[in-house]
Amino acid sequence: MRSLIWFRNDLRVDDNPALSNCCVISEEVIAVYFLTESQWEQHNDSKAKKSFWLRSLVCLEKELQKLNIPLLIIETENYDSIYASLLKLMQQYDCKSLYFNNEYPVNELKRDRYIYKSFKEIGFGVFNYHDQVIHPPGSLKTKAGGNFSVYSPFKRKWFEELREEQLALFDIPSPKNKVNIESSDVEKISKKFASKIDDLWPVGEEYIKSKVTDFLSTKGHLYKDDRNFPAIDGCSKISPYLNSGIVSPKWCILEAKKYNQNLLDEGDRGIVHWVSEILWREFYRHIIYNFPKVSMNRPFLDYTENLEWSKNIEHLQRWKDGKTGIPIVDAGIREMLNTGWMHNRLRMIVAMFLSKNLLIDWREGEKFFMEHLIDGDIASNNGGWQWSASTGTDAAPYFRIMNPETQSIKFDPQGEYIKKWIPELSQCPISEIHMPVDPLKYGYYQPIVDLKKSRKAAIEAFGNLRKD
Protein backbone atom coordinates (compact mmCIF):
# COMPACT_ATOMS: atom_id res chain seq x y z
CA MET A 1 0.00 0.00 0.00
CA ARG A 2 1.16 3.53 -0.81
CA SER A 3 0.49 6.53 1.47
CA LEU A 4 1.09 10.26 1.44
CA ILE A 5 2.61 12.15 4.37
CA TRP A 6 1.92 15.87 4.48
CA PHE A 7 4.68 17.87 6.22
CA ARG A 8 3.88 21.23 7.80
CA ASN A 9 5.71 22.52 10.90
CA ASP A 10 7.18 19.09 11.68
CA LEU A 11 10.28 19.13 9.46
CA ARG A 12 12.06 16.11 10.94
CA VAL A 13 12.23 12.33 10.70
CA ASP A 14 12.94 11.60 14.39
CA ASP A 15 10.01 11.53 16.83
CA ASN A 16 7.53 12.36 14.10
CA PRO A 17 4.27 10.49 14.90
CA ALA A 18 2.68 11.02 11.48
CA LEU A 19 5.77 9.84 9.61
CA SER A 20 6.36 6.92 11.97
CA ASN A 21 2.79 5.62 11.82
CA CYS A 22 2.64 6.12 8.07
CA CYS A 23 5.77 4.04 7.59
CA VAL A 24 4.54 1.25 9.87
CA ILE A 25 1.44 0.71 7.74
CA SER A 26 2.69 1.55 4.25
CA GLU A 27 5.10 -0.24 1.95
CA GLU A 28 5.63 2.91 -0.12
CA VAL A 29 5.51 6.53 1.05
CA ILE A 30 5.48 9.89 -0.73
CA ALA A 31 5.97 13.19 1.12
CA VAL A 32 4.56 16.59 0.23
CA TYR A 33 5.05 20.16 1.46
CA PHE A 34 2.95 23.08 0.24
CA LEU A 35 4.37 26.54 -0.38
CA THR A 36 1.50 28.95 0.29
CA GLU A 37 3.10 32.36 -0.17
CA SER A 38 -0.09 34.42 -0.09
CA GLN A 39 -1.11 32.66 3.12
CA TRP A 40 2.31 33.37 4.60
CA GLU A 41 1.79 37.02 3.74
CA GLN A 42 -1.54 37.00 5.57
CA HIS A 43 0.26 35.57 8.60
CA ASN A 44 2.96 38.25 8.28
CA ASP A 45 5.71 35.61 8.22
CA SER A 46 9.17 37.17 8.00
CA LYS A 47 11.61 36.67 5.16
CA ALA A 48 14.07 35.14 7.62
CA LYS A 49 11.48 32.63 8.79
CA LYS A 50 10.53 31.60 5.25
CA SER A 51 14.18 31.09 4.39
CA PHE A 52 14.77 29.11 7.58
CA TRP A 53 11.88 26.77 6.75
CA LEU A 54 12.99 26.26 3.15
CA ARG A 55 16.57 25.56 4.21
CA SER A 56 15.17 23.08 6.71
CA LEU A 57 13.27 21.40 3.90
CA VAL A 58 16.59 20.88 2.09
CA CYS A 59 17.83 18.95 5.13
CA LEU A 60 14.55 17.07 5.44
CA GLU A 61 14.67 15.99 1.79
CA LYS A 62 18.12 14.46 2.35
CA GLU A 63 16.91 12.56 5.41
CA LEU A 64 13.85 11.30 3.54
CA GLN A 65 16.09 10.11 0.69
CA LYS A 66 17.65 7.66 3.15
CA LEU A 67 14.15 6.28 3.76
CA ASN A 68 13.36 6.06 0.01
CA ILE A 69 10.67 8.73 0.44
CA PRO A 70 10.56 11.41 -2.29
CA LEU A 71 9.63 14.92 -1.18
CA LEU A 72 7.40 16.98 -3.49
CA ILE A 73 7.25 20.75 -3.03
CA ILE A 74 4.04 22.17 -4.46
CA GLU A 75 3.32 25.89 -4.78
CA THR A 76 -0.30 26.78 -4.22
CA GLU A 77 -2.16 30.02 -3.65
CA ASN A 78 -3.45 29.53 -0.10
CA TYR A 79 -4.94 27.02 2.30
CA ASP A 80 -8.22 26.85 0.37
CA SER A 81 -6.46 25.51 -2.72
CA ILE A 82 -4.61 22.74 -0.87
CA TYR A 83 -7.61 20.40 -0.96
CA ALA A 84 -7.61 20.18 -4.75
CA SER A 85 -3.83 19.75 -4.88
CA LEU A 86 -3.88 16.99 -2.27
CA LEU A 87 -6.72 15.17 -4.00
CA LYS A 88 -4.88 15.32 -7.32
CA LEU A 89 -1.74 13.90 -5.69
CA MET A 90 -3.62 11.08 -3.98
CA GLN A 91 -5.27 10.07 -7.23
CA GLN A 92 -2.24 10.59 -9.47
CA TYR A 93 0.02 8.41 -7.33
CA ASP A 94 -2.64 5.98 -6.15
CA CYS A 95 -2.20 6.79 -2.44
CA LYS A 96 -4.70 5.09 -0.15
CA SER A 97 -4.10 7.12 3.01
CA LEU A 98 -3.05 10.60 4.14
CA TYR A 99 -1.02 11.28 7.30
CA PHE A 100 -0.27 14.60 9.01
CA ASN A 101 0.45 16.21 12.38
CA ASN A 102 -1.99 18.76 13.79
CA GLU A 103 -1.83 22.54 13.76
CA TYR A 104 -4.01 24.67 16.05
CA PRO A 105 -4.59 28.25 14.76
CA VAL A 106 -8.11 28.81 13.46
CA ASN A 107 -7.28 28.87 9.72
CA GLU A 108 -5.23 25.69 9.96
CA LEU A 109 -7.93 23.90 11.97
CA LYS A 110 -10.58 24.88 9.44
CA ARG A 111 -8.41 23.61 6.56
CA ASP A 112 -7.57 20.30 8.24
CA ARG A 113 -11.10 19.53 9.40
CA TYR A 114 -12.45 20.08 5.91
CA ILE A 115 -9.80 17.87 4.31
CA TYR A 116 -10.24 15.17 6.97
CA LYS A 117 -14.02 15.03 6.50
CA SER A 118 -13.93 15.25 2.69
CA PHE A 119 -11.23 12.62 2.21
CA LYS A 120 -12.99 10.23 4.58
CA GLU A 121 -16.18 10.59 2.57
CA ILE A 122 -14.30 9.80 -0.65
CA GLY A 123 -12.92 6.64 0.95
CA PHE A 124 -9.32 7.59 1.78
CA GLY A 125 -7.76 6.76 5.10
CA VAL A 126 -6.92 9.96 7.02
CA PHE A 127 -4.74 9.87 10.14
CA ASN A 128 -3.68 12.88 12.22
CA TYR A 129 -1.53 13.19 15.34
CA HIS A 130 -0.45 15.64 18.04
CA ASP A 131 3.27 16.37 17.87
CA GLN A 132 3.58 19.98 19.10
CA VAL A 133 2.09 19.20 22.50
CA ILE A 134 2.19 16.43 25.08
CA HIS A 135 -1.43 16.88 26.17
CA PRO A 136 -3.83 17.41 23.23
CA PRO A 137 -5.61 20.79 23.39
CA GLY A 138 -8.97 20.44 25.12
CA SER A 139 -7.82 17.46 27.20
CA LEU A 140 -6.79 19.39 30.33
CA LYS A 141 -9.69 20.81 32.33
CA THR A 142 -10.11 22.93 35.45
CA LYS A 143 -11.94 21.55 38.48
CA ALA A 144 -15.06 23.25 37.16
CA GLY A 145 -14.65 21.49 33.82
CA GLY A 146 -13.54 24.54 31.88
CA ASN A 147 -10.42 25.35 29.89
CA PHE A 148 -7.39 26.90 31.55
CA SER A 149 -6.63 30.56 30.97
CA VAL A 150 -3.90 30.91 33.63
CA TYR A 151 -0.52 29.26 33.24
CA SER A 152 0.31 28.14 36.80
CA PRO A 153 -2.75 25.89 37.33
CA PHE A 154 -2.38 24.67 33.73
CA LYS A 155 1.19 23.64 34.49
CA ARG A 156 0.15 21.82 37.67
CA LYS A 157 -2.53 19.93 35.75
CA TRP A 158 -0.04 19.20 32.98
CA PHE A 159 2.18 17.33 35.43
CA GLU A 160 -0.73 15.69 37.28
CA GLU A 161 -2.07 14.18 34.04
CA LEU A 162 1.31 13.25 32.57
CA ARG A 163 1.77 9.54 31.87
CA GLU A 164 5.12 7.98 31.11
CA GLU A 165 3.97 6.64 27.75
CA GLN A 166 3.21 10.19 26.58
CA LEU A 167 6.94 10.87 26.56
CA ALA A 168 7.83 7.82 24.47
CA LEU A 169 9.69 8.85 21.32
CA PHE A 170 8.85 7.66 17.82
CA ASP A 171 11.94 6.15 16.22
CA ILE A 172 13.24 7.10 12.80
CA PRO A 173 11.44 4.71 10.41
CA SER A 174 13.17 1.97 8.45
CA PRO A 175 13.62 2.56 4.70
CA LYS A 176 10.54 1.89 2.59
CA ASN A 177 10.25 0.32 -0.85
CA LYS A 178 11.54 2.67 -3.54
CA VAL A 179 9.02 4.53 -5.67
CA ASN A 180 9.73 5.79 -9.18
CA ILE A 181 9.15 9.45 -8.33
CA GLU A 182 11.77 12.20 -8.29
CA SER A 183 11.95 14.62 -5.38
CA SER A 184 11.53 18.30 -6.14
CA ASP A 185 14.69 20.41 -6.44
CA VAL A 186 14.33 21.78 -2.92
CA GLU A 187 17.72 23.47 -2.90
CA LYS A 188 16.88 25.48 -6.00
CA ILE A 189 13.51 26.50 -4.54
CA SER A 190 15.08 27.50 -1.21
CA LYS A 191 17.47 29.97 -2.88
CA LYS A 192 14.46 32.03 -3.93
CA PHE A 193 13.75 32.69 -0.24
CA ALA A 194 17.32 33.39 0.96
CA SER A 195 17.69 36.09 3.60
CA LYS A 196 20.69 38.12 4.80
CA ILE A 197 20.76 36.43 8.22
CA ASP A 198 20.79 32.79 7.06
CA ASP A 199 24.34 32.25 8.32
CA LEU A 200 23.24 33.09 11.87
CA TRP A 201 20.81 30.18 11.97
CA PRO A 202 22.16 26.78 10.83
CA VAL A 203 19.54 24.11 10.17
CA GLY A 204 19.25 20.36 10.50
CA GLU A 205 18.09 17.84 13.09
CA GLU A 206 21.57 16.81 14.19
CA TYR A 207 22.64 20.43 14.58
CA ILE A 208 19.81 21.42 16.90
CA LYS A 209 19.99 18.22 18.94
CA SER A 210 23.67 18.83 19.53
CA LYS A 211 22.92 22.46 20.43
CA VAL A 212 20.26 21.47 22.97
CA THR A 213 22.48 18.83 24.56
CA ASP A 214 25.41 21.22 24.77
CA PHE A 215 23.23 23.92 26.33
CA LEU A 216 21.71 21.62 28.94
CA SER A 217 25.06 20.11 29.89
CA THR A 218 26.95 23.40 30.21
CA LYS A 219 24.43 26.19 30.83
CA GLY A 220 21.19 24.51 31.86
CA HIS A 221 21.84 24.88 35.60
CA LEU A 222 22.39 28.63 35.13
CA TYR A 223 19.34 29.23 32.96
CA LYS A 224 16.89 30.54 35.57
CA ASP A 225 19.19 33.46 36.42
CA ASP A 226 21.16 34.03 33.22
CA ARG A 227 18.06 34.04 30.99
CA ASN A 228 17.15 37.52 32.27
CA PHE A 229 20.41 39.21 31.27
CA PRO A 230 20.52 39.95 27.53
CA ALA A 231 24.28 40.58 27.49
CA ILE A 232 24.86 37.00 28.71
CA ASP A 233 24.60 34.13 26.25
CA GLY A 234 22.26 32.31 28.61
CA CYS A 235 19.40 31.25 26.32
CA SER A 236 19.23 28.08 24.25
CA LYS A 237 17.68 29.91 21.26
CA ILE A 238 15.81 26.80 20.16
CA SER A 239 12.51 28.59 19.46
CA PRO A 240 12.94 28.69 15.64
CA TYR A 241 13.65 24.96 15.67
CA LEU A 242 10.65 24.12 17.84
CA ASN A 243 8.47 26.41 15.74
CA SER A 244 9.40 24.66 12.49
CA GLY A 245 9.43 21.23 14.10
CA ILE A 246 13.07 20.44 13.34
CA VAL A 247 13.12 19.10 16.89
CA SER A 248 10.14 18.01 18.96
CA PRO A 249 9.27 19.47 22.38
CA LYS A 250 9.04 15.91 23.66
CA TRP A 251 12.63 15.18 22.66
CA CYS A 252 13.74 18.40 24.40
CA ILE A 253 11.86 17.51 27.57
CA LEU A 254 13.42 14.04 27.67
CA GLU A 255 16.87 15.51 27.08
CA ALA A 256 16.29 17.87 30.02
CA LYS A 257 15.45 14.87 32.22
CA LYS A 258 18.85 13.34 31.43
CA TYR A 259 20.61 16.33 32.94
CA ASN A 260 18.26 16.62 35.92
CA GLN A 261 18.46 13.15 37.52
CA ASN A 262 15.44 11.98 35.51
CA LEU A 263 13.25 14.75 36.98
CA LEU A 264 11.12 17.41 35.32
CA ASP A 265 9.25 19.54 37.87
CA GLU A 266 11.87 19.45 40.62
CA GLY A 267 15.61 19.23 40.94
CA ASP A 268 17.95 21.60 39.14
CA ARG A 269 16.23 25.00 39.19
CA GLY A 270 17.72 26.08 35.87
CA ILE A 271 16.63 23.01 33.92
CA VAL A 272 13.23 22.97 35.65
CA HIS A 273 12.69 26.54 34.47
CA TRP A 274 13.83 25.68 30.94
CA VAL A 275 11.22 22.90 30.81
CA SER A 276 8.65 25.39 32.10
CA GLU A 277 9.36 27.62 29.09
CA ILE A 278 8.58 24.72 26.76
CA LEU A 279 5.30 24.26 28.65
CA TRP A 280 4.47 27.93 28.06
CA ARG A 281 4.56 27.15 24.32
CA GLU A 282 2.14 24.29 24.89
CA PHE A 283 -0.09 26.50 27.07
CA TYR A 284 -0.49 29.02 24.25
CA ARG A 285 -1.36 26.23 21.82
CA HIS A 286 -4.13 25.16 24.15
CA ILE A 287 -5.26 28.80 24.29
CA ILE A 288 -5.58 29.31 20.52
CA TYR A 289 -7.39 25.98 20.22
CA ASN A 290 -9.81 26.53 23.13
CA PHE A 291 -10.27 30.27 22.49
CA PRO A 292 -9.95 30.68 18.70
CA LYS A 293 -10.81 34.38 18.83
CA VAL A 294 -7.23 35.18 19.91
CA SER A 295 -5.92 34.03 16.52
CA MET A 296 -8.59 36.13 14.83
CA ASN A 297 -7.07 39.49 15.78
CA ARG A 298 -9.19 39.82 18.93
CA PRO A 299 -8.22 40.23 22.60
CA PHE A 300 -8.90 37.47 25.09
CA LEU A 301 -10.43 40.01 27.49
CA ASP A 302 -13.37 41.34 25.50
CA TYR A 303 -13.75 44.59 27.42
CA THR A 304 -10.29 45.75 26.29
CA GLU A 305 -11.60 45.92 22.72
CA ASN A 306 -13.09 49.29 23.69
CA LEU A 307 -9.76 50.83 24.70
CA GLU A 308 -8.95 53.99 22.76
CA TRP A 309 -5.49 53.30 21.45
CA SER A 310 -3.21 56.10 20.30
CA LYS A 311 -3.01 56.67 16.54
CA ASN A 312 0.36 58.44 16.74
CA ILE A 313 2.01 57.26 13.53
CA GLU A 314 5.32 58.96 14.32
CA HIS A 315 5.59 57.18 17.67
CA LEU A 316 4.87 53.82 16.06
CA GLN A 317 7.47 54.38 13.35
CA ARG A 318 10.12 55.52 15.83
CA TRP A 319 9.44 52.36 17.83
CA LYS A 320 9.75 50.20 14.70
CA ASP A 321 13.02 51.90 13.75
CA GLY A 322 14.59 51.54 17.20
CA LYS A 323 14.72 55.32 17.61
CA THR A 324 12.47 55.95 20.64
CA GLY A 325 15.25 57.50 22.72
CA ILE A 326 14.78 54.78 25.34
CA PRO A 327 18.05 52.80 25.01
CA ILE A 328 16.94 49.37 26.21
CA VAL A 329 13.83 49.48 23.99
CA ASP A 330 15.78 50.55 20.93
CA ALA A 331 18.44 47.90 21.58
CA GLY A 332 15.78 45.19 21.61
CA ILE A 333 14.26 46.35 18.33
CA ARG A 334 17.65 46.63 16.65
CA GLU A 335 18.63 43.14 17.81
CA MET A 336 15.51 41.77 16.11
CA LEU A 337 16.03 43.78 12.92
CA ASN A 338 19.61 42.51 12.63
CA THR A 339 19.28 38.90 13.78
CA GLY A 340 15.62 37.89 13.48
CA TRP A 341 15.54 37.14 17.20
CA MET A 342 14.98 39.15 20.38
CA HIS A 343 15.86 38.21 23.94
CA ASN A 344 12.73 37.24 25.91
CA ARG A 345 13.23 39.88 28.63
CA LEU A 346 13.47 42.47 25.88
CA ARG A 347 10.32 41.19 24.19
CA MET A 348 8.40 42.00 27.36
CA ILE A 349 10.03 45.41 27.85
CA VAL A 350 9.60 46.41 24.19
CA ALA A 351 6.00 45.17 24.02
CA MET A 352 4.94 46.85 27.23
CA PHE A 353 6.55 50.12 26.17
CA LEU A 354 4.50 50.15 22.95
CA SER A 355 1.19 49.07 24.48
CA LYS A 356 1.45 51.06 27.72
CA ASN A 357 3.85 54.00 27.50
CA LEU A 358 2.90 54.76 23.89
CA LEU A 359 -0.61 53.32 24.34
CA ILE A 360 -0.48 51.94 20.78
CA ASP A 361 -2.60 48.93 19.88
CA TRP A 362 -0.76 45.69 20.73
CA ARG A 363 -1.82 44.26 17.37
CA GLU A 364 0.56 46.68 15.64
CA GLY A 365 3.41 45.21 17.64
CA GLU A 366 2.24 41.63 17.21
CA LYS A 367 2.27 42.09 13.43
CA PHE A 368 5.66 43.83 13.41
CA PHE A 369 7.26 41.05 15.43
CA MET A 370 5.87 38.42 13.05
CA GLU A 371 7.26 40.38 10.10
CA HIS A 372 10.80 40.24 11.51
CA LEU A 373 11.18 37.27 13.87
CA ILE A 374 12.72 34.04 12.62
CA ASP A 375 10.78 32.25 15.38
CA GLY A 376 7.50 34.09 14.74
CA ASP A 377 4.85 31.79 16.15
CA ILE A 378 1.14 32.64 16.00
CA ALA A 379 0.34 31.17 19.41
CA SER A 380 3.36 32.31 21.42
CA ASN A 381 3.67 35.73 19.78
CA ASN A 382 -0.01 36.48 20.34
CA GLY A 383 0.16 35.20 23.91
CA GLY A 384 3.20 37.31 24.73
CA TRP A 385 1.79 40.48 23.23
CA GLN A 386 -1.58 40.11 24.92
CA TRP A 387 0.17 39.39 28.23
CA SER A 388 2.20 42.59 27.92
CA ALA A 389 -0.81 44.65 26.85
CA SER A 390 -2.99 43.29 29.69
CA THR A 391 -5.60 42.11 27.19
CA GLY A 392 -4.94 38.37 27.29
CA THR A 393 -4.87 35.21 29.35
CA ASP A 394 -2.94 35.34 32.60
CA ALA A 395 -2.13 38.92 31.64
CA ALA A 396 0.02 41.33 33.61
CA PRO A 397 -2.34 43.59 35.65
CA TYR A 398 -2.76 46.83 33.71
CA PHE A 399 -1.32 48.91 36.56
CA ARG A 400 1.94 46.91 36.64
CA ILE A 401 3.95 48.57 33.93
CA MET A 402 7.62 47.77 33.46
CA ASN A 403 9.83 50.83 33.66
CA PRO A 404 12.35 50.42 30.80
CA GLU A 405 15.00 52.41 32.65
CA THR A 406 14.85 50.36 35.86
CA GLN A 407 14.64 47.14 33.84
CA SER A 408 17.76 48.24 31.98
CA ILE A 409 19.64 49.06 35.21
CA LYS A 410 18.69 45.69 36.72
CA PHE A 411 19.28 43.41 33.76
CA ASP A 412 21.95 45.25 31.75
CA PRO A 413 23.84 46.94 34.60
CA GLN A 414 27.01 47.66 32.61
CA GLY A 415 25.12 48.66 29.49
CA GLU A 416 26.85 45.92 27.46
CA TYR A 417 23.70 44.93 25.58
CA ILE A 418 22.80 48.56 24.91
CA LYS A 419 26.26 49.40 23.57
CA LYS A 420 26.25 46.32 21.32
CA TRP A 421 23.10 47.37 19.52
CA ILE A 422 23.31 51.15 19.91
CA PRO A 423 26.87 52.04 18.90
CA GLU A 424 25.99 55.73 19.19
CA LEU A 425 26.14 55.26 22.96
CA SER A 426 29.46 53.39 23.03
CA GLN A 427 31.16 56.40 24.67
CA CYS A 428 28.28 57.13 27.05
CA PRO A 429 29.30 56.60 30.71
CA ILE A 430 27.64 53.70 32.53
CA SER A 431 26.16 56.13 35.04
CA GLU A 432 23.75 57.42 32.38
CA ILE A 433 23.79 54.72 29.67
CA HIS A 434 20.26 53.64 30.63
CA MET A 435 18.82 57.15 30.02
CA PRO A 436 21.40 59.64 28.72
CA VAL A 437 21.14 63.19 30.06
CA ASP A 438 22.08 64.68 26.70
CA PRO A 439 21.48 61.96 24.09
CA LEU A 440 21.97 64.33 21.15
CA LYS A 441 25.60 64.72 22.20
CA TYR A 442 26.16 61.12 21.18
CA GLY A 443 24.12 61.30 18.00
CA TYR A 444 21.27 59.46 19.72
CA TYR A 445 17.61 60.52 20.17
CA GLN A 446 15.55 62.39 22.70
CA PRO A 447 12.92 60.18 24.38
CA ILE A 448 9.62 60.37 22.51
CA VAL A 449 7.64 60.20 25.77
CA ASP A 450 8.13 60.87 29.46
CA LEU A 451 8.10 57.47 31.18
CA LYS A 452 6.31 58.61 34.35
CA LYS A 453 3.65 60.67 32.59
CA SER A 454 2.97 58.02 29.95
CA ARG A 455 2.69 55.34 32.64
CA LYS A 456 0.12 57.43 34.50
CA ALA A 457 -1.85 58.00 31.27
CA ALA A 458 -1.95 54.27 30.55
CA ILE A 459 -3.18 53.42 34.04
CA GLU A 460 -5.92 56.03 33.72
CA ALA A 461 -6.98 54.72 30.29
CA PHE A 462 -7.22 51.13 31.50
CA GLY A 463 -8.79 52.18 34.80
CA ASN A 464 -11.51 54.21 33.13
CA LEU A 465 -12.21 51.30 30.78
CA ARG A 466 -12.71 48.94 33.71
CA LYS A 467 -15.08 51.40 35.39
CA ASP A 468 -17.12 51.66 32.21
Secondary structure as GFF3:
##gff-version 3
##sequence-region A 1 468
A	DSSP	beta_strand	2	6	.	.	.	ID=ss1
A	DSSP	alpha_helix	17	25	.	.	.	ID=ss2
A	DSSP	beta_strand	28	35	.	.	.	ID=ss3
A	DSSP	alpha_helix	37	42	.	.	.	ID=ss4
A	DSSP	alpha_helix	47	66	.	.	.	ID=ss5
A	DSSP	beta_strand	71	75	.	.	.	ID=ss6
A	DSSP	three_ten_helix	79	81	.	.	.	ID=ss7
A	DSSP	alpha_helix	82	92	.	.	.	ID=ss8
A	DSSP	beta_strand	97	101	.	.	.	ID=ss9
A	DSSP	alpha_helix	106	122	.	.	.	ID=ss10
A	DSSP	beta_strand	125	129	.	.	.	ID=ss11
A	DSSP	alpha_helix	151	161	.	.	.	ID=ss12
A	DSSP	three_ten_helix	164	167	.	.	.	ID=ss13
A	DSSP	alpha_helix	186	191	.	.	.	ID=ss14
A	DSSP	three_ten_helix	198	200	.	.	.	ID=ss15
A	DSSP	alpha_helix	205	218	.	.	.	ID=ss16
A	DSSP	three_ten_helix	220	222	.	.	.	ID=ss17
A	DSSP	alpha_helix	223	226	.	.	.	ID=ss18
A	DSSP	alpha_helix	239	244	.	.	.	ID=ss19
A	DSSP	alpha_helix	249	258	.	.	.	ID=ss20
A	DSSP	alpha_helix	269	290	.	.	.	ID=ss21
A	DSSP	three_ten_helix	292	295	.	.	.	ID=ss22
A	DSSP	three_ten_helix	302	306	.	.	.	ID=ss23
A	DSSP	alpha_helix	313	321	.	.	.	ID=ss24
A	DSSP	alpha_helix	327	339	.	.	.	ID=ss25
A	DSSP	alpha_helix	344	352	.	.	.	ID=ss26
A	DSSP	pi_helix	353	357	.	.	.	ID=ss27
A	DSSP	alpha_helix	362	372	.	.	.	ID=ss28
A	DSSP	alpha_helix	378	388	.	.	.	ID=ss29
A	DSSP	alpha_helix	404	411	.	.	.	ID=ss30
A	DSSP	alpha_helix	416	421	.	.	.	ID=ss31
A	DSSP	three_ten_helix	423	425	.	.	.	ID=ss32
A	DSSP	three_ten_helix	430	432	.	.	.	ID=ss33
A	DSSP	three_ten_helix	439	442	.	.	.	ID=ss34
A	DSSP	alpha_helix	451	467	.	.	.	ID=ss35
###
